[in-house]
C-alpha cells in the first residue's frame, strides 16, 4: 500500500509523552507499506483487531489499545491515508468515520 503520510506518525511519536508509540507505529507502517490489501478481510489477516467504522475509515489499535490510528483505505488504487493518530482518550472525542 502507498501510505500518505508517514510524517503524521513520526510527529506523533516524537511528541512529548508518546515516545512509547514509536516501535508499534513503525511496525504498523512497515506491515501496511508492504501489504497488498484488496479488502477488509486482508487487513484483518495482518491486524485482527482492526475495525471498519464506515466511509472507508478503519481504526487500528496501537500498543494494546493505548493509541488509536484512523486511516482511509482506497483499495482500488492501493492508497492509505492517515487521518488521525492519538491516545484512546483523544480518539473518544472525534467522529472517526468523518475525520
C-alpha positions as YAML, in Angstrom:
chain: A
units: angstrom
residues:
- id: 1
  name: UNK
  ca: [0.00, 0.00, 0.00]
- id: 2
  name: UNK
  ca: [1.10, 3.53, -0.62]
- id: 3
  name: UNK
  ca: [0.80, 5.45, 2.66]
- id: 4
  name: UNK
  ca: [0.11, 9.18, 2.92]
- id: 5
  name: UNK
  ca: [1.79, 10.34, 5.15]
- id: 6
  name: UNK
  ca: [4.48, 8.83, 7.36]
- id: 7
  name: UNK
  ca: [5.20, 12.29, 8.75]
- id: 8
  name: UNK
  ca: [2.00, 12.24, 10.85]
- id: 9
  name: UNK
  ca: [3.15, 9.11, 12.64]
- id: 10
  name: UNK
  ca: [6.62, 10.50, 13.21]
- id: 11
  name: UNK
  ca: [5.31, 13.80, 14.56]
- id: 12
  name: UNK
  ca: [3.09, 11.92, 16.96]
- id: 13
  name: UNK
  ca: [5.68, 9.59, 18.47]
- id: 14
  name: UNK
  ca: [8.31, 12.33, 18.63]
- id: 15
  name: UNK
  ca: [5.90, 14.42, 20.68]
- id: 16
  name: UNK
  ca: [6.22, 14.62, 24.43]
- id: 17
  name: UNK
  ca: [4.66, 11.67, 26.19]
- id: 18
  name: UNK
  ca: [4.18, 9.49, 23.11]
- id: 19
  name: UNK
  ca: [7.69, 8.09, 22.68]
- id: 20
  name: UNK
  ca: [6.44, 4.63, 23.65]
- id: 21
  name: UNK
  ca: [4.34, 4.51, 20.46]
- id: 22
  name: UNK
  ca: [7.36, 4.61, 18.13]
- id: 23
  name: UNK
  ca: [8.08, 0.89, 17.82]
- id: 24
  name: UNK
  ca: [4.42, -0.06, 17.42]
- id: 25
  name: UNK
  ca: [3.69, 2.67, 14.85]
- id: 26
  name: UNK
  ca: [6.79, 1.87, 12.81]
- id: 27
  name: UNK
  ca: [5.90, -1.82, 12.88]
- id: 28
  name: UNK
  ca: [2.38, -0.98, 11.68]
- id: 29
  name: UNK
  ca: [3.85, 1.24, 8.95]
- id: 30
  name: UNK
  ca: [6.22, -1.49, 7.75]
- id: 31
  name: UNK
  ca: [3.47, -4.10, 7.55]
- id: 32
  name: UNK
  ca: [1.00, -1.75, 5.85]
- id: 33
  name: UNK
  ca: [3.55, -0.44, 3.36]
- id: 34
  name: UNK
  ca: [4.41, -3.96, 2.21]
- id: 35
  name: UNK
  ca: [0.79, -5.15, 2.17]
- id: 36
  name: UNK
  ca: [-1.36, -5.57, -0.90]
- id: 37
  name: UNK
  ca: [-4.73, -5.33, 0.78]
- id: 38
  name: UNK
  ca: [-7.72, -5.73, -1.52]
- id: 39
  name: UNK
  ca: [-10.45, -5.70, 1.15]
- id: 40
  name: UNK
  ca: [-11.14, -5.54, 4.88]
- id: 41
  name: UNK
  ca: [-10.51, -9.28, 5.30]
- id: 42
  name: UNK
  ca: [-6.96, -8.78, 4.03]
- id: 43
  name: UNK
  ca: [-6.36, -6.09, 6.66]
- id: 44
  name: UNK
  ca: [-7.63, -8.38, 9.42]
- id: 45
  name: UNK
  ca: [-5.11, -11.06, 8.45]
- id: 46
  name: UNK
  ca: [-2.32, -8.66, 9.44]
- id: 47
  name: UNK
  ca: [-4.20, -6.74, 12.14]
- id: 48
  name: UNK
  ca: [-7.06, -8.82, 13.60]
- id: 49
  name: UNK
  ca: [-8.28, -6.08, 15.98]
- id: 50
  name: UNK
  ca: [-8.95, -3.57, 13.18]
- id: 51
  name: UNK
  ca: [-12.45, -2.09, 12.98]
- id: 52
  name: UNK
  ca: [-14.31, -0.71, 9.98]
- id: 53
  name: UNK
  ca: [-16.23, 2.41, 11.03]
- id: 54
  name: UNK
  ca: [-17.79, 3.38, 7.70]
- id: 55
  name: UNK
  ca: [-16.95, 5.75, 4.88]
- id: 56
  name: UNK
  ca: [-13.74, 3.82, 4.01]
- id: 57
  name: UNK
  ca: [-12.35, 4.57, 7.50]
- id: 58
  name: UNK
  ca: [-10.55, 1.90, 9.52]
- id: 59
  name: UNK
  ca: [-9.37, 2.02, 13.13]
- id: 60
  name: UNK
  ca: [-6.22, 0.25, 14.30]
- id: 61
  name: UNK
  ca: [-5.38, -0.38, 17.94]
- id: 62
  name: UNK
  ca: [-1.77, 0.55, 18.64]
- id: 63
  name: UNK
  ca: [0.17, -0.63, 21.67]
- id: 64
  name: UNK
  ca: [-2.56, -2.78, 23.15]
- id: 65
  name: UNK
  ca: [-5.23, -0.16, 22.55]
- id: 66
  name: UNK
  ca: [-3.33, 2.65, 24.28]
- id: 67
  name: UNK
  ca: [-3.29, 4.56, 20.99]
- id: 68
  name: UNK
  ca: [-5.63, 4.64, 18.01]
- id: 69
  name: UNK
  ca: [-4.85, 5.11, 14.36]
- id: 70
  name: UNK
  ca: [-7.60, 6.06, 11.90]
- id: 71
  name: UNK
  ca: [-6.93, 5.64, 8.20]
- id: 72
  name: UNK
  ca: [-8.86, 5.87, 4.96]
- id: 73
  name: UNK
  ca: [-8.13, 2.95, 2.64]
- id: 74
  name: UNK
  ca: [-8.67, 3.23, -1.11]
- id: 75
  name: UNK
  ca: [-8.35, -0.42, -2.07]
- id: 76
  name: UNK
  ca: [-8.83, 0.11, -5.82]
- id: 77
  name: UNK
  ca: [-5.79, 2.37, -6.12]
- id: 78
  name: UNK
  ca: [-3.73, 0.89, -3.27]
- id: 79
  name: UNK
  ca: [-3.56, 4.07, -1.18]
- id: 80
  name: UNK
  ca: [-3.90, 4.51, 2.56]
- id: 81
  name: UNK
  ca: [-4.38, 7.97, 4.07]
- id: 82
  name: UNK
  ca: [-3.54, 8.55, 7.73]
- id: 83
  name: UNK
  ca: [-6.32, 10.71, 9.17]
- id: 84
  name: UNK
  ca: [-5.71, 10.54, 12.93]
- id: 85
  name: UNK
  ca: [-3.23, 9.18, 15.43]
- id: 86
  name: UNK
  ca: [-3.73, 9.80, 19.11]
- id: 87
  name: UNK
  ca: [-4.43, 8.42, 22.52]
- id: 88
  name: UNK
  ca: [-7.53, 6.40, 23.21]
- id: 89
  name: UNK
  ca: [-8.92, 9.37, 25.16]
- id: 90
  name: UNK
  ca: [-8.37, 11.74, 22.21]
- id: 91
  name: UNK
  ca: [-9.97, 9.19, 19.89]
- id: 92
  name: UNK
  ca: [-13.11, 9.15, 22.04]
- id: 93
  name: UNK
  ca: [-13.61, 12.86, 21.26]
- id: 94
  name: UNK
  ca: [-13.68, 12.55, 17.45]
- id: 95
  name: UNK
  ca: [-16.10, 11.18, 14.87]
- id: 96
  name: UNK
  ca: [-13.73, 8.68, 13.32]
- id: 97
  name: UNK
  ca: [-15.93, 7.98, 10.30]
- id: 98
  name: UNK
  ca: [-15.68, 11.55, 9.04]
- id: 99
  name: UNK
  ca: [-12.30, 12.79, 10.22]
...
